[in-house]
Amino acid sequence: MIEKKLLTVAGVAGILACGACFLPPLPHKKAPLPPALASVHRITIQVEDGTTGNLFDPLIMSNATASNFNELWRDFPVRADAVNAGESSDAALRITVHRKTVSCKAESKDNLFCSYEMIISVTLTAADGTILKSRQQESSKFGLWYHGDSLKENLNANPFRQQASYSLATTAGEILFY
């Protein structure tokens, strides 16, 4: 009799365990948008270098920032394209870099760590010209290690663009969504 009860309990436990393992995952709910962005689903990102001595190519930086924006903020129902994508959008996000500073510290003969700060303005404008969000004098920071190469050669290298666009996408998303 006890054997039957144990067998029944083990069978029920097994069925529940297997049933719970094979259930489909619960649907993932997207994060809610702030009220000003309720009608925005697709934005066009344009990054501009408003300083002397252009540090980056605006078109390449716009593409990289849009890509990073989509990856970083995938839980929000807003998708981004670069300004040259040619797709229609609900709003345009203009990121203007007003000032860039860099400070470097040599860790050894061949290793250099540089901290970058970009002071930016972020403006989100609806298709009808209404300004939905605007922030001025925001700081966007990142750092890079350089190994044996000169700093000037590395400013146009892919790691710099990746880190700068990631930093811009992070700062812009924080401004838009929070």
C-alpha positions as CSV (number, residue, x, y, z in Angstrom):
1,M,0.0,0.0,0.0
2,I,2.8,2.4,0.9
3,E,4.6,1.4,-2.3
4,K,1.5,2.4,-4.3
5,K,1.3,5.8,-2.6
6,L,5.0,6.5,-3.1
7,L,4.7,5.5,-6.7
8,T,1.6,7.7,-7.2
9,V,3.4,10.7,-5.5
10,A,6.5,10.1,-7.6
11,G,4.4,9.9,-10.8
12,V,2.5,13.2,-9.9
13,A,5.8,14.9,-9.1
14,G,7.3,13.7,-12.4
15,I,4.3,14.8,-14.4
16,L,4.4,18.3,-12.8
17,A,8.1,18.7,-13.2
18,C,8.0,17.7,-16.9
19,G,4.9,19.7,-17.5
20,A,6.5,22.8,-16.0
21,C,9.7,22.3,-18.0
22,F,7.9,22.0,-21.3
23,L,5.5,25.0,-20.9
24,P,6.1,27.8,-23.3
25,P,7.8,30.9,-21.7
26,L,5.5,33.6,-20.5
27,P,5.2,36.5,-22.9
28,H,7.7,39.3,-22.4
29,K,6.0,42.6,-21.8
30,K,7.7,45.7,-23.3
31,A,8.6,48.5,-21.0
32,P,6.1,51.4,-21.1
33,L,6.9,54.6,-22.9
34,P,6.8,58.0,-21.3
35,P,3.6,59.9,-22.3
36,A,5.4,62.3,-24.7
37,L,6.6,59.3,-26.7
38,A,3.3,57.3,-26.7
39,S,2.9,57.8,-30.5
40,V,6.5,57.2,-31.4
41,H,7.5,53.7,-32.8
42,R,10.2,54.5,-35.2
43,I,12.8,57.3,-35.0
44,T,15.6,58.5,-37.3
45,I,18.9,59.2,-35.6
46,Q,21.2,61.9,-36.9
47,V,24.6,62.4,-35.1
48,E,26.4,65.7,-35.8
49,D,29.8,66.9,-34.8
50,G,29.4,70.5,-33.9
51,T,33.0,71.1,-33.0
52,T,36.0,72.2,-34.9
53,G,38.2,69.4,-36.1
54,N,35.6,66.7,-36.9
55,L,36.3,63.7,-34.7
56,F,34.1,61.3,-36.6
57,D,32.1,60.9,-39.8
58,P,28.5,61.9,-39.0
59,L,26.9,59.3,-41.4
60,I,28.9,56.4,-40.0
61,M,28.3,57.5,-36.4
62,S,24.6,57.9,-37.1
63,N,24.5,54.3,-38.4
64,A,26.5,52.9,-35.5
65,T,24.4,54.8,-32.9
66,A,21.1,53.6,-34.4
67,S,22.3,50.0,-34.3
68,N,23.5,50.4,-30.7
69,F,20.2,52.1,-29.7
70,N,18.2,49.2,-31.0
71,E,20.3,46.7,-29.2
72,L,20.5,48.6,-25.9
73,W,16.9,49.6,-25.7
74,R,15.2,46.5,-27.2
75,D,12.8,46.3,-24.3
76,F,11.2,49.5,-25.4
77,P,8.8,49.5,-28.4
78,V,10.8,52.2,-30.3
79,R,13.2,51.3,-33.1
80,A,15.8,53.5,-34.7
81,D,17.2,54.0,-38.2
82,A,20.1,56.2,-39.3
83,V,19.1,59.4,-41.1
84,N,20.1,57.9,-44.5
85,A,18.0,54.8,-44.2
86,G,15.2,56.4,-46.2
87,E,12.4,54.9,-44.1
88,S,9.6,56.9,-42.8
89,S,9.7,57.6,-39.1
90,D,7.5,59.1,-36.4
91,A,10.2,61.3,-35.0
92,A,13.8,62.5,-35.6
93,L,16.4,62.3,-32.9
94,R,19.3,64.8,-33.4
95,I,22.4,64.3,-31.3
96,T,24.9,67.1,-31.6
97,V,28.3,66.9,-30.0
98,H,29.3,70.4,-28.8
99,R,32.5,69.6,-27.0
100,K,34.9,66.7,-26.8
101,T,37.6,66.2,-24.2
102,V,40.1,63.4,-23.8
103,S,42.6,62.7,-21.0
104,C,45.1,59.9,-21.3
105,K,47.3,58.1,-18.8
106,A,50.2,55.9,-19.7
107,E,50.0,52.6,-17.8
108,S,53.2,51.3,-19.3
109,K,55.5,52.0,-22.2
110,D,53.0,50.5,-24.8
111,N,49.7,50.8,-22.9
112,L,47.7,54.0,-22.8
113,F,44.2,54.5,-21.3
114,C,42.2,57.4,-22.6
115,S,38.9,58.8,-21.1
116,Y,36.6,60.6,-23.4
117,E,33.8,62.9,-22.6
118,M,31.4,64.4,-25.2
119,I,29.1,67.2,-24.2
120,I,26.0,66.7,-26.3
121,S,22.5,68.0,-26.9
122,V,19.6,65.6,-27.7
123,T,16.4,66.8,-29.4
124,L,13.6,64.5,-30.4
125,T,11.2,66.2,-32.9
126,A,7.9,64.7,-34.1
127,A,7.2,64.4,-37.8
128,D,5.0,67.5,-37.5
129,G,7.8,69.6,-36.0
130,T,6.8,69.4,-32.4
131,I,9.7,69.0,-30.0
132,L,8.9,66.0,-27.8
133,K,12.1,66.0,-25.7
134,S,15.1,68.2,-25.6
135,R,18.1,68.2,-23.3
136,Q,21.2,70.4,-23.5
137,Q,24.7,70.0,-22.1
138,E,24.5,66.3,-21.4
139,S,27.7,64.3,-20.7
140,S,28.5,61.1,-22.5
141,K,31.6,59.3,-21.4
142,F,33.6,56.2,-22.3
143,G,37.2,55.0,-22.2
144,L,39.6,53.0,-24.4
145,W,42.9,51.2,-24.1
146,Y,45.5,51.9,-26.8
147,H,48.4,49.5,-27.3
148,G,51.5,50.9,-28.9
149,D,49.7,53.0,-31.6
150,S,49.5,56.7,-31.7
151,L,46.3,58.3,-30.4
152,K,45.7,60.2,-33.7
153,E,45.6,57.0,-35.8
154,N,43.2,55.4,-33.4
155,L,40.6,58.2,-33.5
156,N,39.3,56.9,-36.8
157,A,39.6,53.2,-35.8
158,N,36.6,51.0,-35.4
159,P,36.9,50.6,-31.6
160,F,36.6,54.3,-31.1
161,R,33.5,54.5,-33.3
162,Q,32.0,51.5,-31.5
163,Q,32.6,52.9,-28.0
164,A,31.5,56.5,-28.9
165,S,28.3,55.3,-30.7
166,Y,27.5,53.0,-27.7
167,S,28.0,55.9,-25.3
168,L,25.8,58.2,-27.4
169,A,23.0,55.5,-27.7
170,T,23.1,54.9,-24.0
171,T,22.9,58.6,-23.1
172,A,20.1,59.3,-25.7
173,G,18.1,56.3,-24.5
174,E,18.3,57.4,-20.9
175,I,17.1,60.9,-21.8
176,L,14.2,59.6,-23.9
177,F,12.9,56.8,-21.7
178,Y,13.6,58.1,-18.2
